[in-house]
Amino acid sequence: MKPIYNLIAVISGDIVNSTKLSSAEFEQLLKRIKDIQKWITSENSSNAHSIERGDEFQSVIHDIESALKYTIIYRIGIKSLGKEFDSRISFAIASNADLRESVSESMGEAFILSGRGLKALKSERLAFNSDHLELNEQFALLFKYLDRQLTELTSRQCEVMLPMLKANQNLPIGELAEKLDVAIATVSKSLKASGWSLISELNSHFINQVAGLKYV
């Protein structure tokens, strides 16, 4: 067991109606989750993950300012597979974690808050908690709106947003269209309909607020 006194983030999620997926769809889903986890680790080699029973996943995030971005990438990365696919995700930020080699065996406040948030989800698909009260108060309403926005996204809109989120800066529309092999007008329309500009702005606000916690 390795005690970590600094802040970490924990993302916990499960798949909505996973038992209704065919074997082929389940394999497609599993590959997508693994690809997302591989990408998150490429952003910070200390980040670690687990997949339980194929339809539950968890990530330990050390670059905590990126926790919202990773959470959204999980959500839209899964939704981009088609209308049959969606997930419920809870993420939390807290200090004093006991990290083991296996993520599923690790403990700490962030794990408790993340797991508790996931269990509490009913009709919602997104939850956030922190051991910093001011952070909870600041983002509670904003994340309710974000949850509704993400839930209403089409798989095409998710597919278009995904490369934008992964890029450290906005991709030019032309480059994104070429990457997706679709018309520029289609990309522009999808980004506008998805509310991309506001989602990007919210992510930037979250980064600024959470980065400041590291130095408190």
C-alpha positions in Angstrom: 0.0 0.0 0.0 1.3 3.4 -1.0 -0.1 6.4 1.0 -0.7 9.4 -1.2 -1.4 12.7 0.7 -1.8 14.9 -2.3 -5.1 15.3 -4.1 -6.1 12.6 -6.6 -9.2 12.1 -8.7 -11.1 8.9 -9.1 -13.4 8.2 -12.0 -15.9 5.4 -11.5 -18.4 4.3 -14.2 -20.6 1.6 -15.5 -22.4 0.8 -18.7 -26.2 1.5 -19.1 -28.2 -1.6 -20.1 -25.0 -3.6 -20.7 -26.9 -6.9 -20.6 -28.8 -5.8 -23.8 -25.7 -5.6 -25.8 -24.8 -8.3 -28.3 -21.4 -10.1 -28.0 -20.1 -8.1 -30.9 -21.3 -4.8 -29.4 -19.8 -5.8 -26.0 -16.4 -6.5 -27.6 -16.6 -3.1 -29.4 -17.4 -1.4 -26.1 -14.6 -3.2 -24.2 -12.1 -2.1 -26.8 -13.3 1.5 -26.6 -12.9 1.6 -22.8 -9.4 0.1 -23.1 -8.4 2.6 -25.8 -9.7 5.5 -23.6 -7.7 4.2 -20.6 -4.6 3.8 -22.7 -4.9 7.4 -23.9 -5.5 8.7 -20.4 -2.3 7.0 -19.3 -0.4 8.5 -22.2 -1.3 11.9 -20.8 0.1 11.0 -17.4 2.0 7.7 -16.9 1.0 7.6 -13.2 -2.7 7.3 -14.1 -4.0 3.8 -13.6 -7.2 1.9 -14.4 -9.4 -1.2 -13.9 -12.2 -2.9 -15.7 -14.5 -5.2 -13.7 -16.8 -7.7 -15.4 -16.5 -5.8 -18.6 -19.1 -3.2 -17.8 -17.6 -1.3 -14.8 -14.5 0.8 -15.0 -12.4 3.0 -12.8 -9.5 5.4 -13.2 -7.1 6.9 -10.7 -6.1 10.3 -12.0 -3.0 12.2 -10.8 -3.3 15.2 -13.1 -6.5 16.2 -11.3 -7.1 19.3 -13.4 -7.8 17.0 -16.3 -10.4 14.8 -14.4 -13.4 16.5 -16.0 -11.9 16.2 -19.5 -11.2 12.5 -19.0 -14.7 12.0 -17.6 -16.3 13.6 -20.7 -14.0 11.6 -23.0 -15.2 8.4 -21.3 -18.9 9.5 -21.7 -18.8 10.7 -25.3 -16.2 8.0 -26.4 -18.7 5.4 -25.4 -21.8 7.2 -26.7 -20.0 7.7 -30.1 -20.3 3.9 -30.7 -24.0 4.3 -31.3 -27.4 4.9 -29.7 -27.3 1.6 -27.9 -24.2 2.7 -25.8 -24.1 5.0 -22.8 -22.6 5.1 -19.4 -23.1 6.5 -15.9 -20.0 8.2 -14.4 -19.1 9.6 -11.1 -15.8 11.3 -10.4 -14.4 12.8 -7.2 -11.3 14.7 -6.0 -9.9 14.2 -2.5 -6.6 13.7 -0.6 -5.2 10.9 1.5 -5.5 7.9 -0.7 -4.0 4.4 -0.1 -3.0 3.2 -3.6 -2.3 -0.5 -4.3 -0.9 -2.1 -7.4 -4.5 -3.0 -8.3 -6.8 0.0 -8.7 -9.8 -2.1 -7.6 -8.1 -2.8 -4.2 -7.1 0.8 -3.6 -8.8 2.9 -0.9 -9.2 6.5 0.2 -11.7 9.4 0.3 -11.8 9.9 -3.5 -12.7 6.2 -4.0 -15.5 6.4 -1.4 -16.9 9.7 -2.8 -16.7 8.4 -6.4 -18.4 5.1 -5.6 -21.0 6.7 -3.4 -21.8 9.2 -6.2 -22.2 6.4 -8.8 -24.6 4.4 -6.5 -26.7 7.5 -6.0 -27.3 8.2 -9.7 -30.9 7.5 -10.7 -32.0 9.2 -13.9 -28.8 11.3 -14.0 -25.6 10.0 -15.7 -23.0 12.3 -14.2 -21.9 13.0 -10.6 -19.1 15.0 -9.0 -17.9 15.1 -5.4 -14.9 16.5 -3.5 -13.6 16.9 0.0 -13.4 20.7 -0.9 -16.9 22.1 -0.1 -16.4 25.2 -2.2 -15.6 23.1 -5.3 -18.8 21.1 -4.8 -20.9 24.2 -4.5 -19.3 25.9 -7.4 -19.9 23.1 -9.9 -23.0 21.4 -8.7 -25.4 23.2 -10.9 -23.0 23.5 -13.8 -22.6 19.7 -13.9 -26.3 19.2 -13.9 -26.5 21.2 -17.1 -23.5 19.4 -18.5 -25.1 16.0 -17.8 -28.2 17.0 -19.7 -26.2 18.3 -22.6 -24.1 15.1 -22.8 -27.2 12.9 -22.5 -28.8 14.6 -25.5 -25.7 14.3 -27.8 -26.0 12.1 -30.9 -23.3 9.5 -31.7 -22.2 11.7 -34.6 -21.8 14.8 -32.3 -19.8 12.7 -29.8 -17.6 11.4 -32.6 -16.9 15.0 -33.7 -16.3 16.3 -30.2 -13.9 13.5 -29.2 -10.8 14.7 -31.2 -11.4 18.2 -30.0 -11.3 17.2 -26.3 -8.2 15.1 -26.9 -6.4 17.9 -28.5 -4.6 20.3 -26.1 -5.9 23.1 -28.2 -8.8 23.4 -30.6 -8.3 21.6 -33.9 -9.0 23.8 -37.0 -12.4 22.8 -38.4 -10.8 21.8 -41.7 -8.3 19.5 -40.1 -11.0 17.9 -38.0 -13.2 17.4 -41.0 -10.3 15.8 -42.9 -9.5 13.6 -39.9 -13.1 12.3 -39.8 -13.5 12.2 -43.6 -16.6 14.4 -43.5 -17.6 17.8 -44.9 -16.5 20.9 -43.1 -20.1 22.1 -43.0 -21.1 18.8 -41.2 -18.4 19.2 -38.6 -19.3 22.9 -38.0 -23.0 22.0 -37.6 -22.3 19.1 -35.3 -20.0 21.2 -33.0 -22.5 24.0 -32.8 -25.4 21.6 -32.1 -23.4 19.8 -29.4 -22.7 23.0 -27.4 -19.0 22.4 -27.8 -18.0 26.0 -27.1 -19.7 26.0 -23.7 -18.4 22.5 -22.8 -14.9 23.6 -23.7 -15.3 26.8 -21.6 -16.6 24.8 -18.6 -13.6 22.4 -18.9 -11.2 25.4 -18.9 -12.9 26.9 -15.9 -12.6 23.5 -14.1 -8.9 23.3 -14.9 -8.3 26.7 -13.5 -10.2 26.1 -10.3 -8.8 22.7 -9.6 -5.2 23.6 -10.5 -5.3 26.2 -7.8 -6.1 23.5 -5.2 -2.7 22.0 -5.6 -1.1 25.1 -4.1 -3.5 25.6 -1.2 
